[in-house]
C-alpha cells in the first residue's frame, strides 16, 4: 500500500486494523508528521519529498528511456540509428522509473502498488475556511490532481480518496465530477459517499467524503454499516449533484454500540495548565470506559505521551471558560458583558448597532446586527470590533439564533388521555422563549406530538421515530403512563437524551442504575403512599379504603402503599381489588363514612364512576 499525504498514519492505521493491507510506502512532506509515521510504522519507507517531485522523479526516468530509444541511442535491442530504431512495447514496459531518491530510499515502481490511499489537503474545500479563494488554498486544491496522477501512473488495484464533506458540493460538484471522470477514464469502477466518523466510534462530529475505485476484474468495496449510534442531525449523508439526490447504501436506523462522547475520550487525562507541555507522564487512575482502555493499549503500566495544551492568550482562555459544558454549546452561549482578564485588561461588550434584516430584533427588542451588511448594505470595515468576549466575526457571518427541540410523546388516546397537558407545555414554551436570561440566543420548541396510547410497544416505536429523523433533540418529554414510559426510560441514555416525565409514578423508575437519564415531576407511588401514611399519623386516623382497578400498573401502586403501611406498623382496615363493573356492591357492604381516606387507583373512566358512587353514598 502507498499512503500519500499520510500525516501520522491515520488511514494506514485503519487499513491495518481491518487487516486489509500493510503500508509499504508513505509520502508526507511535513517532517514532524513524517517522524510520527515512522514511529508508528517502523517497517514503512516514509518519504518527506514533495509528492509532485517524487512522482516526477519516477516518471521522468521512464521518459528518458523512451527518448533515448526513439532517438536511436546505441542500444543493441533497438538498433543503431533513428532510421533503424524499433520500439518494442514489451521491451519498453520493462524499463521502470528511478530506483531511489536523493536520500537513497527505494521508490515504489509500476506494479508494486496494490492499494493507493490518501487525503489530499482540503483547506480550499472546507466550509470552515473563510479564505478558500486565496492562492494558498487554490494550490492545496490542485493536489487532488497530483493524487490522481499517482493513480494514473501506478494503476493500483484499489484506490481511496478522503476529503471534507464539502468536497462533493464544491463549485457545484465540479471537483467531484472531474475526479470521477478521471478515474472512469482510467478504466476504474467508482463509487462515492459521505460518512460520519462519529458513527464508527470517533468522539467527534466529522463528516468525510470518500471515493472508492477498483480496477477492472476487482470487486468494488461497499461502505461499512455504522457501528455506533450518533446524532441524526449530523448524519445527513445525502449528496445532490446536478439536482439529483444520491443516498448512501449504508443502514442509518440502528447501530450496536452507544455514542462515544468527549467525556469518554478525555475524562481520564490528568489536569494540566494553560501552555503546559508534558512529553510523558503516568495516568492518575484506572480507565473509566472501554474507549479509554483501547486508547491506553496493552501496556502493563500505560504512559501518556505528549500531553500538551496550546498556550492561549487571556482572551481566548476566557472565551473557553465562559462557554458552558452542556451538549451543543458554542459561541452563541457566551455572555455579552465586560469582564476583567487574567492579565488585568478589561474586555468590552460587543455592540449590536445595526438592524438585522434577516432575523429581525431580539426577544427584548434590541438590535442584532454588528455590521452594515446585516441591513443589506455592503460590509463596512469601520464596523469591526476587537477584543470582545463574543468574537465580532462570528455573529457577523453566522445565524444569530439556534433552535433547540425536545421530543414530545404523550397519550392522546387509550385508557389514560393526557392531552390536557399540551396547552400547559405550550404556555411554558412561550414564557421561556420570551426571556433572554433563560436560553440566551436559543428558542425552545417541539416538532410534533406522538401518541403512545399508553402502550409500551407504541411508545418504543414513537421513540425510534424521533431519534431517526433529521432533528437533534435536547430532551424527551413523556411518554404518558408508567407502562409506556418504562421501556423508553430504560434506553434513552444510550442516545444521551434526558427523559422527563410528568405522569409516570411507578416505583421501579427510582432505580438510577437502570434509568440513568430519567427524571420526573410527579411523586413515585412509594412517596405518594408515604404522604398518605403521614396524613393518617398526623390526624390519628386508622381506617382507609384502597380501591384498585385490576391492571398490573394499579396493582403495583396498591402493593407499594401496602408495604409502606406495613413498614410503619399500620394495618389497612379494608383492601379491595375492583376487577371492573359497578363498585356500588362494595359500598353497600361497607360503611363508607368510617373511611377517612379512600385511595383510588384506576384509569379516569373507572375513577369517575367510583367518585360518583362515593358522593351518592355520602351525600
FENSUL-V174867 format. One record per pair of residues at least 24 apart in sequence whose ideal C-beta (glycine too) atoms are under 7 Angstrom apart, sorted by the first residue. I is the first residue (numbers start at 1). J is the second residue. Records with the same first field share a line. If there is no record, write none. Layout:
I=J / J
This chain:
1=114 / 115 / 117
2=108 / 113 / 116 / 154
3=117 / 118
4=51 / 118 / 147 / 150
5=118 / 119 / 120 / 121
6=37
7=33
8=33 / 36 / 37 / 40
9=37 / 40 / 41
11=117 / 119 / 162
12=41
15=117
21=115
25=108
27=51 / 54
45=105 / 106
47=101 / 105
49=101
51=146
52=146
54=101
55=149 / 150 / 153
57=98 / 101
58=97 / 98 / 107
59=97 / 153
61=97 / 98
62=95 / 96 / 97
65=95
66=92
108=154
110=154
113=154 / 156
114=156 / 157
115=156 / 157 / 158
116=150 / 151 / 154 / 156 / 159
117=160
118=147 / 161
119=162 / 163
120=144 / 147 / 163
122=163 / 164 / 167
125=163 / 164 / 166 / 167 / 170
126=164 / 166
127=166
144=175 / 179
148=179 / 182
151=186
152=186
157=214 / 215 / 218
158=214 / 218
159=183 / 188 / 213
160=210 / 212
161=211
162=208 / 210
163=208 / 209
164=208 / 209
165=194 / 207 / 208 / 209
167=209
168=192 / 194 / 209 / 239
173=241
176=241
177=241
179=211
183=213
187=216
188=213 / 214 / 215
189=213 / 214 / 220
191=220
193=223 / 237 / 248
194=237 / 239
195=223 / 237
196=230 / 234 / 235 / 237
198=228 / 230 / 234 / 259
199=226 / 228 / 230 / 235 / 255
200=226 / 227 / 228
201=227 / 228 / 260
202=260
203=260 / 261 / 262 / 264 / 265
205=234
222=249
223=248 / 249 / 250
224=250
225=250 / 251
226=250 / 251 / 255
227=255 / 256 / 257
228=255 / 257 / 258 / 259 / 260
229=255 / 258 / 259 / 494 / 495
230=259
231=472
232=467 / 468 / 469 / 470 / 472
233=470 / 471 / 472
236=470
253=468
258=494
259=495 / 496
260=291
261=496
264=289 / 291 / 292
265=291
268=292
269=307
270=307
272=307 / 309
274=309 / 311 / 312 / 317
275=309 / 311
276=309
277=308
278=307
279=305 / 306
280=304 / 305
281=307
314=341 / 342 / 343
315=341 / 347 / 387
317=342
318=347 / 389
319=389
322=389
327=474 / 496
328=474
331=390 / 391 / 394
332=402 / 441
333=440 / 441
334=389 / 390
335=389
336=389 / 390
337=389
339=389
347=387 / 388 / 389
348=387 / 388
349=388
350=385 / 388 / 390 / 392
351=385
356=400
359=400 / 401
362=436
363=433 / 434 / 436
364=436
368=400
370=395 / 396
371=396
400=441
401=441 / 442 / 443
402=441 / 442
403=443 / 445
404=442 / 444 / 474
405=445 / 446 / 447 / 471 / 473 / 474
406=446 / 473 / 474 / 475 / 476 / 477
407=446 / 466 / 473 / 476 / 477
408=446 / 449 / 477 / 478
409=450 / 452 / 459 / 462 / 463 / 476 / 478 / 479 / 480
410=449 / 452 / 478 / 480
411=451 / 452 / 453 / 454 / 480 / 481 / 484
412=451
413=451 / 453
414=453 / 454 / 455
415=454 / 603
416=454 / 480 / 481 / 603 / 604
418=480 / 503
421=502
422=449
447=471
452=478 / 479 / 480 / 484
454=480 / 481 / 483 / 484
455=484
456=483 / 484 / 487
459=484 / 487 / 488
460=487 / 488
463=488
467=495
473=497
475=500
481=553
482=506 / 553
483=553
489=515 / 518
490=514 / 515
492=517
493=517
506=556
507=556 / 560
525=556 / 557 / 560
526=560 / 564
529=560 / 561 / 564
530=564
532=561 / 597 / 599
533=564 / 565 / 568 / 570
536=597
541=596 / 597
542=573
543=573 / 594 / 595 / 596
544=572 / 573 / 595 / 596 / 597 / 599
545=574 / 576 / 595 / 598 / 599
546=572 / 575 / 576 / 599
547=576 / 578 / 583 / 598 / 600 / 610
548=577 / 578 / 601
549=578 / 601 / 602 / 603 / 606
550=577 / 578 / 579 / 580
554=601 / 602
557=601
558=601
561=599
583=609 / 610 / 613
584=613
587=613 / 617
592=617 / 618
593=618
